[in-house]
Amino acid sequence: MAKPINYTDDYTKVEFIDSTGKVSKSVAYDSFYTKARDWGYEKEWRLFYTEGGKAEPIPSAISSIIFGLEMPQENRDTIQNILSGQGISYKKAVKAESQFKIDIINLPT
């Protein structure tokens, strides 16, 4: 389920509920793999799981992980412990102090 992000200039119209009242998984998945074109420099791939505890193949080596703004420290520690010694750089999203933006800062490895 590792897929490259689709970068676009336009909002994707998302209807999560189909005509039968059920959640449309394909539409939901597509929305999780779409970002604004401004982020295209990241060349990001995402993994999306509906269940935990499963191992999935990744299409290439991981070179860097950026932890999101709301990622709990405990989860970051777990990921870094699992991937320790593999040459992966870690970064974290943080709110800029005086601007409406998010900065990405390097974390110790």
PDB file as gemmi writes it, atoms N, CA and C in Angstrom:
CRYST1    1.000    1.000    1.000  90.00  90.00  90.00 P 1                      
ATOM      1  N   MET A   1       0.812  -1.193   0.000  1.00  0.00           N  
ATOM      2  CA  MET A   1       0.000   0.000   0.000  1.00  0.00           C  
ATOM      3  C   MET A   1       0.853   1.254   0.000  1.00  0.00           C  
ATOM      4  N   ALA A   2       2.156   1.101  -0.182  1.00  0.00           N  
ATOM      5  CA  ALA A   2       3.006   2.281  -0.330  1.00  0.00           C  
ATOM      6  C   ALA A   2       2.752   2.845  -1.717  1.00  0.00           C  
ATOM      7  N   LYS A   3       2.394   4.109  -1.760  1.00  0.00           N  
ATOM      8  CA  LYS A   3       2.103   4.752  -3.040  1.00  0.00           C  
ATOM      9  C   LYS A   3       2.717   6.139  -3.061  1.00  0.00           C  
ATOM     10  N   PRO A   4       3.128   6.593  -4.249  1.00  0.00           N  
ATOM     11  CA  PRO A   4       3.623   7.965  -4.342  1.00  0.00           C  
ATOM     12  C   PRO A   4       2.467   8.954  -4.211  1.00  0.00           C  
ATOM     13  N   ILE A   5       2.786  10.107  -3.668  1.00  0.00           N  
ATOM     14  CA  ILE A   5       1.787  11.173  -3.525  1.00  0.00           C  
ATOM     15  C   ILE A   5       1.501  11.782  -4.890  1.00  0.00           C  
ATOM     16  N   ASN A   6       0.237  12.106  -5.125  1.00  0.00           N  
ATOM     17  CA  ASN A   6      -0.186  12.831  -6.317  1.00  0.00           C  
ATOM     18  C   ASN A   6      -0.244  14.311  -5.938  1.00  0.00           C  
ATOM     19  N   TYR A   7       0.582  15.129  -6.591  1.00  0.00           N  
ATOM     20  CA  TYR A   7       0.616  16.569  -6.308  1.00  0.00           C  
ATOM     21  C   TYR A   7      -0.234  17.292  -7.346  1.00  0.00           C  
ATOM     22  N   THR A   8      -1.107  18.183  -6.888  1.00  0.00           N  
ATOM     23  CA  THR A   8      -2.038  18.855  -7.777  1.00  0.00           C  
ATOM     24  C   THR A   8      -2.277  20.296  -7.323  1.00  0.00           C  
ATOM     25  N   ASP A   9      -2.751  21.124  -8.248  1.00  0.00           N  
ATOM     26  CA  ASP A   9      -3.098  22.509  -7.928  1.00  0.00           C  
ATOM     27  C   ASP A   9      -4.538  22.647  -7.460  1.00  0.00           C  
ATOM     28  N   ASP A  10      -5.345  21.639  -7.703  1.00  0.00           N  
ATOM     29  CA  ASP A  10      -6.777  21.722  -7.426  1.00  0.00           C  
ATOM     30  C   ASP A  10      -7.187  20.812  -6.286  1.00  0.00           C  
ATOM     31  N   TYR A  11      -8.182  21.255  -5.533  1.00  0.00           N  
ATOM     32  CA  TYR A  11      -8.769  20.391  -4.522  1.00  0.00           C  
ATOM     33  C   TYR A  11      -9.434  19.212  -5.212  1.00  0.00           C  
ATOM     34  N   THR A  12      -9.328  18.073  -4.589  1.00  0.00           N  
ATOM     35  CA  THR A  12     -10.028  16.902  -5.090  1.00  0.00           C  
ATOM     36  C   THR A  12     -11.394  16.864  -4.433  1.00  0.00           C  
ATOM     37  N   LYS A  13     -12.438  16.722  -5.237  1.00  0.00           N  
ATOM     38  CA  LYS A  13     -13.774  16.599  -4.664  1.00  0.00           C  
ATOM     39  C   LYS A  13     -13.894  15.191  -4.115  1.00  0.00           C  
ATOM     40  N   VAL A  14     -14.172  15.110  -2.842  1.00  0.00           N  
ATOM     41  CA  VAL A  14     -14.191  13.822  -2.171  1.00  0.00           C  
ATOM     42  C   VAL A  14     -15.578  13.543  -1.620  1.00  0.00           C  
ATOM     43  N   GLU A  15     -16.143  12.440  -2.043  1.00  0.00           N  
ATOM     44  CA  GLU A  15     -17.406  11.949  -1.503  1.00  0.00           C  
ATOM     45  C   GLU A  15     -17.096  10.609  -0.851  1.00  0.00           C  
ATOM     46  N   PHE A  16     -16.904  10.621   0.473  1.00  0.00           N  
ATOM     47  CA  PHE A  16     -16.520   9.400   1.180  1.00  0.00           C  
ATOM     48  C   PHE A  16     -17.663   8.381   1.247  1.00  0.00           C  
ATOM     49  N   ILE A  17     -18.893   8.857   1.197  1.00  0.00           N  
ATOM     50  CA  ILE A  17     -20.043   7.969   1.298  1.00  0.00           C  
ATOM     51  C   ILE A  17     -20.624   7.765  -0.100  1.00  0.00           C  
ATOM     52  N   ASP A  18     -20.769   6.497  -0.506  1.00  0.00           N  
ATOM     53  CA  ASP A  18     -21.326   6.224  -1.833  1.00  0.00           C  
ATOM     54  C   ASP A  18     -22.852   6.270  -1.782  1.00  0.00           C  
ATOM     55  N   SER A  19     -23.492   5.977  -2.915  1.00  0.00           N  
ATOM     56  CA  SER A  19     -24.948   6.088  -3.017  1.00  0.00           C  
ATOM     57  C   SER A  19     -25.692   5.104  -2.121  1.00  0.00           C  
ATOM     58  N   THR A  20     -25.012   4.046  -1.662  1.00  0.00           N  
ATOM     59  CA  THR A  20     -25.644   3.070  -0.765  1.00  0.00           C  
ATOM     60  C   THR A  20     -25.432   3.417   0.705  1.00  0.00           C  
ATOM     61  N   GLY A  21     -24.708   4.519   0.978  1.00  0.00           N  
ATOM     62  CA  GLY A  21     -24.457   4.927   2.345  1.00  0.00           C  
ATOM     63  C   GLY A  21     -23.208   4.321   2.954  1.00  0.00           C  
ATOM     64  N   LYS A  22     -22.420   3.600   2.141  1.00  0.00           N  
ATOM     65  CA  LYS A  22     -21.183   2.990   2.637  1.00  0.00           C  
ATOM     66  C   LYS A  22     -19.987   3.877   2.317  1.00  0.00           C  
ATOM     67  N   VAL A  23     -18.942   3.734   3.128  1.00  0.00           N  
ATOM     68  CA  VAL A  23     -17.707   4.483   2.889  1.00  0.00           C  
ATOM     69  C   VAL A  23     -17.039   3.935   1.636  1.00  0.00           C  
ATOM     70  N   SER A  24     -16.696   4.827   0.721  1.00  0.00           N  
ATOM     71  CA  SER A  24     -15.993   4.452  -0.507  1.00  0.00           C  
ATOM     72  C   SER A  24     -14.502   4.400  -0.209  1.00  0.00           C  
ATOM     73  N   LYS A  25     -13.946   3.195  -0.057  1.00  0.00           N  
ATOM     74  CA  LYS A  25     -12.540   3.052   0.321  1.00  0.00           C  
ATOM     75  C   LYS A  25     -11.615   3.632  -0.737  1.00  0.00           C  
ATOM     76  N   SER A  26     -11.918   3.448  -2.012  1.00  0.00           N  
ATOM     77  CA  SER A  26     -11.011   3.945  -3.046  1.00  0.00           C  
ATOM     78  C   SER A  26     -10.924   5.466  -3.014  1.00  0.00           C  
ATOM     79  N   VAL A  27     -12.031   6.139  -2.792  1.00  0.00           N  
ATOM     80  CA  VAL A  27     -12.023   7.600  -2.705  1.00  0.00           C  
ATOM     81  C   VAL A  27     -11.267   8.033  -1.456  1.00  0.00           C  
ATOM     82  N   ALA A  28     -11.495   7.343  -0.354  1.00  0.00           N  
ATOM     83  CA  ALA A  28     -10.793   7.677   0.884  1.00  0.00           C  
ATOM     84  C   ALA A  28      -9.291   7.509   0.703  1.00  0.00           C  
ATOM     85  N   TYR A  29      -8.860   6.393   0.123  1.00  0.00           N  
ATOM     86  CA  TYR A  29      -7.436   6.160  -0.096  1.00  0.00           C  
ATOM     87  C   TYR A  29      -6.849   7.229  -1.008  1.00  0.00           C  
ATOM     88  N   ASP A  30      -7.537   7.551  -2.101  1.00  0.00           N  
ATOM     89  CA  ASP A  30      -7.033   8.559  -3.029  1.00  0.00           C  
ATOM     90  C   ASP A  30      -6.825   9.902  -2.335  1.00  0.00           C  
ATOM     91  N   SER A  31      -7.728  10.272  -1.449  1.00  0.00           N  
ATOM     92  CA  SER A  31      -7.591  11.556  -0.764  1.00  0.00           C  
ATOM     93  C   SER A  31      -6.377  11.574   0.159  1.00  0.00           C  
ATOM     94  N   PHE A  32      -6.007  10.426   0.720  1.00  0.00           N  
ATOM     95  CA  PHE A  32      -4.842  10.365   1.597  1.00  0.00           C  
ATOM     96  C   PHE A  32      -3.532  10.398   0.820  1.00  0.00           C  
ATOM     97  N   TYR A  33      -3.594  10.191  -0.476  1.00  0.00           N  
ATOM     98  CA  TYR A  33      -2.395  10.186  -1.314  1.00  0.00           C  
ATOM     99  C   TYR A  33      -2.327  11.422  -2.214  1.00  0.00           C  
ATOM    100  N   THR A  34      -2.993  12.501  -1.831  1.00  0.00           N  
ATOM    101  CA  THR A  34      -3.006  13.732  -2.626  1.00  0.00           C  
ATOM    102  C   THR A  34      -2.585  14.914  -1.757  1.00  0.00           C  
ATOM    103  N   LYS A  35      -1.702  15.758  -2.318  1.00  0.00           N  
ATOM    104  CA  LYS A  35      -1.251  16.977  -1.632  1.00  0.00           C  
ATOM    105  C   LYS A  35      -1.142  18.111  -2.641  1.00  0.00           C  
ATOM    106  N   ALA A  36      -1.021  19.328  -2.129  1.00  0.00           N  
ATOM    107  CA  ALA A  36      -0.835  20.501  -2.983  1.00  0.00           C  
ATOM    108  C   ALA A  36       0.501  20.414  -3.720  1.00  0.00           C  
ATOM    109  N   ARG A  37       0.505  20.907  -4.944  1.00  0.00           N  
ATOM    110  CA  ARG A  37       1.712  20.874  -5.779  1.00  0.00           C  
ATOM    111  C   ARG A  37       2.912  21.545  -5.101  1.00  0.00           C  
ATOM    112  N   ASP A  38       2.660  22.513  -4.216  1.00  0.00           N  
ATOM    113  CA  ASP A  38       3.752  23.199  -3.506  1.00  0.00           C  
ATOM    114  C   ASP A  38       4.641  22.231  -2.728  1.00  0.00           C  
ATOM    115  N   TRP A  39       4.112  21.073  -2.376  1.00  0.00           N  
ATOM    116  CA  TRP A  39       4.866  20.083  -1.615  1.00  0.00           C  
ATOM    117  C   TRP A  39       5.584  19.086  -2.527  1.00  0.00           C  
ATOM    118  N   GLY A  40       5.524  19.264  -3.821  1.00  0.00           N  
ATOM    119  CA  GLY A  40       6.078  18.313  -4.776  1.00  0.00           C  
ATOM    120  C   GLY A  40       7.552  18.015  -4.606  1.00  0.00           C  
ATOM    121  N   TYR A  41       8.307  18.974  -4.068  1.00  0.00           N  
ATOM    122  CA  TYR A  41       9.744  18.753  -3.872  1.00  0.00           C  
ATOM    123  C   TYR A  41      10.022  17.593  -2.921  1.00  0.00           C  
ATOM    124  N   GLU A  42       9.041  17.219  -2.117  1.00  0.00           N  
ATOM    125  CA  GLU A  42       9.242  16.141  -1.149  1.00  0.00           C  
ATOM    126  C   GLU A  42       9.363  14.756  -1.803  1.00  0.00           C  
ATOM    127  N   LYS A  43       8.721  14.604  -2.968  1.00  0.00           N  
ATOM    128  CA  LYS A  43       8.697  13.295  -3.640  1.00  0.00           C  
ATOM    129  C   LYS A  43       8.271  12.205  -2.655  1.00  0.00           C  
ATOM    130  N   GLU A  44       7.213  12.493  -1.942  1.00  0.00           N  
ATOM    131  CA  GLU A  44       6.754  11.665  -0.826  1.00  0.00           C  
ATOM    132  C   GLU A  44       6.011  10.413  -1.267  1.00  0.00           C  
ATOM    133  N   TRP A  45       6.222   9.374  -0.505  1.00  0.00           N  
ATOM    134  CA  TRP A  45       5.429   8.148  -0.584  1.00  0.00           C  
ATOM    135  C   TRP A  45       4.744   8.013   0.769  1.00  0.00           C  
ATOM    136  N   ARG A  46       3.549   7.465   0.779  1.00  0.00           N  
ATOM    137  CA  ARG A  46       2.841   7.247   2.032  1.00  0.00           C  
ATOM    138  C   ARG A  46       2.392   5.797   2.148  1.00  0.00           C  
ATOM    139  N   LEU A  47       2.350   5.367   3.395  1.00  0.00           N  
ATOM    140  CA  LEU A  47       1.776   4.065   3.721  1.00  0.00           C  
ATOM    141  C   LEU A  47       0.490   4.326   4.475  1.00  0.00           C  
ATOM    142  N   PHE A  48      -0.555   3.647   4.107  1.00  0.00           N  
ATOM    143  CA  PHE A  48      -1.839   3.811   4.777  1.00  0.00           C  
ATOM    144  C   PHE A  48      -2.355   2.435   5.146  1.00  0.00           C  
ATOM    145  N   TYR A  49      -2.621   2.240   6.416  1.00  0.00           N  
ATOM    146  CA  TYR A  49      -3.106   0.943   6.896  1.00  0.00           C  
ATOM    147  C   TYR A  49      -4.455   1.105   7.565  1.00  0.00           C  
ATOM    148  N   THR A  50      -5.320   0.144   7.339  1.00  0.00           N  
ATOM    149  CA  THR A  50      -6.589   0.130   8.051  1.00  0.00           C  
ATOM    150  C   THR A  50      -6.489  -0.750   9.292  1.00  0.00           C  
ATOM    151  N   GLU A  51      -5.448  -1.570   9.368  1.00  0.00           N  
ATOM    152  CA  GLU A  51      -5.207  -2.431  10.519  1.00  0.00           C  
ATOM    153  C   GLU A  51      -3.734  -2.344  10.889  1.00  0.00           C  
ATOM    154  N   GLY A  52      -3.437  -2.476  12.155  1.00  0.00           N  
ATOM    155  CA  GLY A  52      -2.048  -2.486  12.591  1.00  0.00           C  
ATOM    156  C   GLY A  52      -1.493  -3.902  12.637  1.00  0.00           C  
ATOM    157  N   GLY A  53      -0.214  -4.007  12.974  1.00  0.00           N  
ATOM    158  CA  GLY A  53       0.409  -5.307  13.189  1.00  0.00           C  
ATOM    159  C   GLY A  53       0.735  -6.090  11.938  1.00  0.00           C  
ATOM    160  N   LYS A  54       0.798  -5.425  10.795  1.00  0.00           N  
ATOM    161  CA  LYS A  54       1.121  -6.120   9.546  1.00  0.00           C  
ATOM    162  C   LYS A  54       2.392  -5.551   8.945  1.00  0.00           C  
ATOM    163  N   ALA A  55       3.199  -6.416   8.368  1.00  0.00           N  
ATOM    164  CA  ALA A  55       4.399  -5.982   7.654  1.00  0.00           C  
ATOM    165  C   ALA A  55       4.062  -5.873   6.173  1.00  0.00           C  
ATOM    166  N   GLU A  56       4.491  -4.800   5.553  1.00  0.00           N  
ATOM    167  CA  GLU A  56       4.249  -4.578   4.132  1.00  0.00           C  
ATOM    168  C   GLU A  56       5.565  -4.246   3.445  1.00  0.00           C  
ATOM    169  N   PRO A  57       5.765  -4.722   2.217  1.00  0.00           N  
ATOM    170  CA  PRO A  57       6.989  -4.366   1.498  1.00  0.00           C  
ATOM    171  C   PRO A  57       6.985  -2.884   1.119  1.00  0.00           C  
ATOM    172  N   ILE A  58       8.156  -2.296   1.140  1.00  0.00           N  
ATOM    173  CA  ILE A  58       8.329  -0.900   0.739  1.00  0.00           C  
ATOM    174  C   ILE A  58       9.111  -0.907  -0.577  1.00  0.00           C  
ATOM    175  N   PRO A  59       8.715  -0.093  -1.562  1.00  0.00           N  
ATOM    176  CA  PRO A  59       9.307  -0.180  -2.894  1.00  0.00           C  
ATOM    177  C   PRO A  59      10.772   0.242  -3.008  1.00  0.00           C  
ATOM    178  N   SER A  60      11.307   0.919  -2.015  1.00  0.00           N  
ATOM    179  CA  SER A  60      12.724   1.294  -2.049  1.00  0.00           C  
ATOM    180  C   SER A  60      13.164   1.603  -0.623  1.00  0.00           C  
ATOM    181  N   ALA A  61      14.454   1.834  -0.456  1.00  0.00           N  
ATOM    182  CA  ALA A  61      14.978   2.125   0.878  1.00  0.00           C  
ATOM    183  C   ALA A  61      14.426   3.459   1.389  1.00  0.00           C  
ATOM    184  N   ILE A  62      14.176   3.530   2.674  1.00  0.00           N  
ATOM    185  CA  ILE A  62      13.727   4.771   3.305  1.00  0.00           C  
ATOM    186  C   ILE A  62      14.963   5.609   3.614  1.00  0.00           C  
ATOM    187  N   SER A  63      14.985   6.852   3.131  1.00  0.00           N  
ATOM    188  CA  SER A  63      16.123   7.729   3.399  1.00  0.00           C  
ATOM    189  C   SER A  63      15.818   8.749   4.491  1.00  0.00           C  
ATOM    190  N   SER A  64      14.540   9.100   4.646  1.00  0.00           N  
ATOM    191  CA  SER A  64      14.169  10.127   5.614  1.00  0.00           C  
ATOM    192  C   SER A  64      12.721   9.935   6.032  1.00  0.00           C  
ATOM    193  N   ILE A  65      12.442  10.264   7.275  1.00  0.00           N  
ATOM    194  CA  ILE A  65      11.072  10.236   7.782  1.00  0.00           C  
ATOM    195  C   ILE A  65      10.791  11.589   8.407  1.00  0.00           C  
ATOM    196  N   ILE A  66       9.661  12.188   8.014  1.00  0.00           N  
ATOM    197  CA  ILE A  66       9.218  13.446   8.616  1.00  0.00           C  
ATOM    198  C   ILE A  66       7.998  13.127   9.472  1.00  0.00           C  
ATOM    199  N   PHE A  67       8.131  13.366  10.769  1.00  0.00           N  
ATOM    200  CA  PHE A  67       7.024  13.131  11.681  1.00  0.00           C  
ATOM    201  C   PHE A  67       6.102  14.342  11.665  1.00  0.00           C  
ATOM    202  N   GLY A  68       4.814  14.084  11.586  1.00  0.00           N  
ATOM    203  CA  GLY A  68       3.823  15.150  11.512  1.00  0.00           C  
ATOM    204  C   GLY A  68       3.686  15.939  12.798  1.00  0.00           C  
ATOM    205  N   LEU A  69       3.015  17.049  12.679  1.00  0.00           N  
ATOM    206  CA  LEU A  69       2.844  18.008  13.760  1.00  0.00           C  
ATOM    207  C   LEU A  69       2.243  17.386  15.023  1.00  0.00           C  
ATOM    208  N   GLU A  70       1.315  16.482  14.871  1.00  0.00           N  
ATOM    209  CA  GLU A  70       0.603  15.909  16.008  1.00  0.00           C  
ATOM    210  C   GLU A  70       1.077  14.500  16.378  1.00  0.00           C  
ATOM    211  N   MET A  71       2.186  14.028  15.789  1.00  0.00           N  
ATOM    212  CA  MET A  71       2.683  12.678  16.067  1.00  0.00           C  
ATOM    213  C   MET A  71       3.147  12.580  17.520  1.00  0.00           C  
ATOM    214  N   PRO A  72       2.565  11.676  18.311  1.00  0.00           N  
ATOM    215  CA  PRO A  72       2.991  11.539  19.706  1.00  0.00           C  
ATOM    216  C   PRO A  72       4.459  11.113  19.820  1.00  0.00           C  
ATOM    217  N   GLN A  73       5.148  11.655  20.803  1.00  0.00           N  
ATOM    218  CA  GLN A  73       6.565  11.344  21.031  1.00  0.00           C  
ATOM    219  C   GLN A  73       6.775   9.840  21.183  1.00  0.00           C  
ATOM    220  N   GLU A  74       5.876   9.171  21.863  1.00  0.00           N  
ATOM    221  CA  GLU A  74       5.984   7.720  22.067  1.00  0.00           C  
ATOM    222  C   GLU A  74       6.032   6.984  20.726  1.00  0.00           C  
ATOM    223  N   ASN A  75       5.220   7.395  19.776  1.00  0.00           N  
ATOM    224  CA  ASN A  75       5.209   6.761  18.453  1.00  0.00           C  
ATOM    225  C   ASN A  75       6.498   7.057  17.691  1.00  0.00           C  
ATOM    226  N   ARG A  76       6.994   8.299  17.807  1.00  0.00           N  
ATOM    227  CA  ARG A  76       8.269   8.645  17.163  1.00  0.00           C  
ATOM    228  C   ARG A  76       9.390   7.781  17.712  1.00  0.00           C  
ATOM    229  N   ASP A  77       9.429   7.653  19.044  1.00  0.00           N  
ATOM    230  CA  ASP A  77      10.468   6.838  19.678  1.00  0.00           C  
ATOM    231  C   ASP A  77      10.403   5.394  19.195  1.00  0.00           C  
ATOM    232  N   THR A  78       9.208   4.848  19.095  1.00  0.00           N  
ATOM    233  CA  THR A  78       9.043   3.465  18.637  1.00  0.00           C  
ATOM    234  C   THR A  78       9.589   3.287  17.227  1.00  0.00           C  
ATOM    235  N   ILE A  79       9.225   4.197  16.326  1.00  0.00           N  
ATOM    236  CA  ILE A  79       9.688   4.108  14.936  1.00  0.00           C  
ATOM    237  C   ILE A  79      11.209   4.226  14.871  1.00  0.00           C  
ATOM    238  N   GLN A  80      11.770   5.197  15.596  1.00  0.00           N  
ATOM    239  CA  GLN A  80      13.222   5.374  15.585  1.00  0.00           C  
ATOM    240  C   GLN A  80      13.939   4.161  16.182  1.00  0.00           C  
ATOM    241  N   ASN A  81      13.378   3.544  17.202  1.00  0.00           N  
ATOM    242  CA  ASN A  81      13.990   2.351  17.783  1.00  0.00           C  
ATOM    243  C   ASN A  81      13.960   1.174  16.802  1.00  0.00           C  
ATOM    244  N   ILE A  82      12.849   0.996  16.121  1.00  0.00           N  
ATOM    245  CA  ILE A  82      12.725  -0.102  15.162  1.00  0.00           C  
ATOM    246  C   ILE A  82      13.709   0.068  14.010  1.00  0.00           C  
ATOM    247  N   LEU A  83      13.890   1.305  13.553  1.00  0.00           N  
ATOM    248  CA  LEU A  83      14.724   1.572  12.371  1.00  0.00           C  
ATOM    249  C   LEU A  83      16.147   2.008  12.721  1.00  0.00           C  
ATOM    250  N   SER A  84      16.521   1.874  13.956  1.00  0.00           N  
ATOM    251  CA  SER A  84      17.848   2.281  14.418  1.00  0.00           C  
ATOM    252  C   SER A  84      18.965   1.627  13.608  1.00  0.00           C  
ATOM    253  N   GLY A  85      20.010   2.425  13.299  1.00  0.00           N  
ATOM    254  CA  GLY A  85      21.188   1.911  12.617  1.00  0.00           C  
ATOM    255  C   GLY A  85      21.045   1.711  11.119  1.00  0.00           C  
ATOM    256  N   GLN A  86      19.991   2.228  10.514  1.00  0.00           N  
ATOM    257  CA  GLN A  86      19.766   2.030   9.083  1.00  0.00           C  
ATOM    258  C   GLN A  86      20.067   3.268   8.247  1.00  0.00           C  
ATOM    259  N   GLY A  87      20.689   4.282   8.853  1.00  0.00           N  
ATOM    260  CA  GLY A  87      21.082   5.469   8.095  1.00  0.00           C  
ATOM    261  C   GLY A  87      19.930   6.366   7.689  1.00  0.00           C  
ATOM    262  N   ILE A  88      18.834   6.312   8.402  1.00  0.00           N  
ATOM    263  CA  ILE A  88      17.659   7.126   8.087  1.00  0.00           C  
ATOM    264  C   ILE A  88      17.748   8.442   8.850  1.00  0.00           C  
ATOM    265  N   SER A  89      17.469   9.560   8.164  1.00  0.00           N  
ATOM    266  CA  SER A  89      17.407  10.847   8.848  1.00  0.00           C  
ATOM    267  C   SER A  89      15.969  11.082   9.310  1.00  0.00           C  
ATOM    268  N   TYR A  90      15.834  11.766  10.444  1.00  0.00           N  
ATOM    269  CA  TYR A  90      14.520  12.025  11.019  1.00  0.00           C  
ATOM    270  C   TYR A  90      14.298  13.522  11.124  1.00  0.00           C  
ATOM    271  N   LYS A  91      13.064  13.930  10.806  1.00  0.00           N  
ATOM    272  CA  LYS A  91      12.681  15.333  10.872  1.00  0.00           C  
ATOM    273  C   LYS A  91      11.312  15.424  11.526  1.00  0.00           C  
ATOM    274  N   LYS A  92      10.974  16.631  11.943  1.00  0.00           N  
ATOM    275  CA  LYS A  92       9.712  16.836  12.635  1.00  0.00           C  
ATOM    276  C   LYS A  92       9.083  18.140  12.166  1.00  0.00           C  
ATOM    277  N   ALA A  93       7.775  18.134  11.967  1.00  0.00           N  
ATOM    278  CA  ALA A  93       7.035  19.352  11.643  1.00  0.00           C  
ATOM    279  C   ALA A  93       6.756  20.116  12.931  1.00  0.00           C  
ATOM    280  N   VAL A  94       7.018  21.423  12.913  1.00  0.00           N  
ATOM    281  CA  VAL A  94       6.737  22.287  14.062  1.00  0.00           C  
ATOM    282  C   VAL A  94       6.084  23.577  13.559  1.00  0.00           C  
ATOM    283  N   LYS A  95       5.220  24.146  14.392  1.00  0.00           N  
ATOM    284  CA  LYS A  95       4.597  25.421  14.026  1.00  0.00           C  
ATOM    285  C   LYS A  95       5.634  26.526  14.113  1.00  0.00           C  
ATOM    286  N   ALA A  96       5.669  27.389  13.114  1.00  0.00           N  
ATOM    287  CA  ALA A  96       6.531  28.569  13.159  1.00  0.00           C  
ATOM    288  C   ALA A  96       5.983  29.517  14.226  1.00  0.00           C  
ATOM    289  N   GLU A  97       6.875  30.179  14.940  1.00  0.00           N  
ATOM    290  CA  GLU A  97       6.443  31.000  16.064  1.00  0.00           C  
ATOM    291  C   GLU A  97       5.606  32.213  15.679  1.00  0.00           C  
ATOM    292  N   SER A  98       5.961  32.895  14.598  1.00  0.00           N  
ATOM    293  CA  SER A  98       5.271  34.149  14.303  1.00  0.00           C  
ATOM    294  C   SER A  98       4.663  34.197  12.904  1.00  0.00           C  
ATOM    295  N   GLN A  99       4.519  33.032  12.273  1.00  0.00           N  
ATOM    296  CA  GLN A  99       3.949  32.995  10.932  1.00  0.00           C  
ATOM    297  C   GLN A  99       2.951  31.849  10.826  1.00  0.00           C  
ATOM    298  N   PHE A 100       2.087  31.949   9.832  1.00  0.00           N  
ATOM    299  CA  PHE A 100       1.156  30.869   9.545  1.00  0.00           C  
ATOM    300  C   PHE A 100       1.850  29.858   8.648  1.00  0.00           C  
ATOM    301  N   LYS A 101       2.783  29.103   9.203  1.00  0.00           N  
ATOM    302  CA  LYS A 101       3.476  28.091   8.422  1.00  0.00           C  
ATOM    303  C   LYS A 101       4.019  27.024   9.348  1.00  0.00           C  
ATOM    304  N   ILE A 102       4.449  25.950   8.742  1.00  0.00           N  
ATOM    305  CA  ILE A 102       5.040  24.849   9.472  1.00  0.00           C  
ATOM    306  C   ILE A 102       6.475  24.694   8.991  1.00  0.00           C  
ATOM    307  N   ASP A 103       7.391  24.603   9.942  1.00  0.00           N  
ATOM    308  CA  ASP A 103       8.796  24.369   9.619  1.00  0.00           C  
ATOM    309  C   ASP A 103       9.117  22.902   9.827  1.00  0.00           C  
ATOM    310  N   ILE A 104      10.086  22.417   9.088  1.00  0.00           N  
ATOM    311  CA  ILE A 104      10.575  21.054   9.247  1.00  0.00           C  
ATOM    312  C   ILE A 104      11.968  21.150   9.853  1.00  0.00           C  
ATOM    313  N   ILE A 105      12.148  20.542  11.022  1.00  0.00           N  
ATOM    314  CA  ILE A 105      13.441  20.597  11.685  1.00  0.00           C  
ATOM    315  C   ILE A 105      14.064  19.199  11.758  1.00  0.00           C  
ATOM    316  N   ASN A 106      15.373  19.147  11.745  1.00  0.00           N  
ATOM    317  CA  ASN A 106      16.087  17.885  11.859  1.00  0.00           C  
ATOM    318  C   ASN A 106      16.056  17.393  13.304  1.00  0.00           C  
ATOM    319  N   LEU A 107      15.928  16.091  13.469  1.00  0.00           N  
ATOM    320  CA  LEU A 107      15.983  15.465  14.783  1.00  0.00           C  
ATOM    321  C   LEU A 107      17.272  14.669  14.893  1.00  0.00           C  
ATOM    322  N   PRO A 108      17.765  14.483  16.108  1.00  0.00           N  
ATOM    323  CA  PRO A 108      18.974  13.650  16.261  1.00  0.00           C  
ATOM    324  C   PRO A 108      18.667  12.207  15.874  1.00  0.00           C  
ATOM    325  N   THR A 109      19.651  11.524  15.341  1.00  0.00           N  
ATOM    326  CA  THR A 109      19.462  10.124  14.962  1.00  0.00           C  
ATOM    327  C   THR A 109      19.964   9.198  16.031  1.00  0.00           C  
TER     328      THR A 109                                                      
END                                                                             
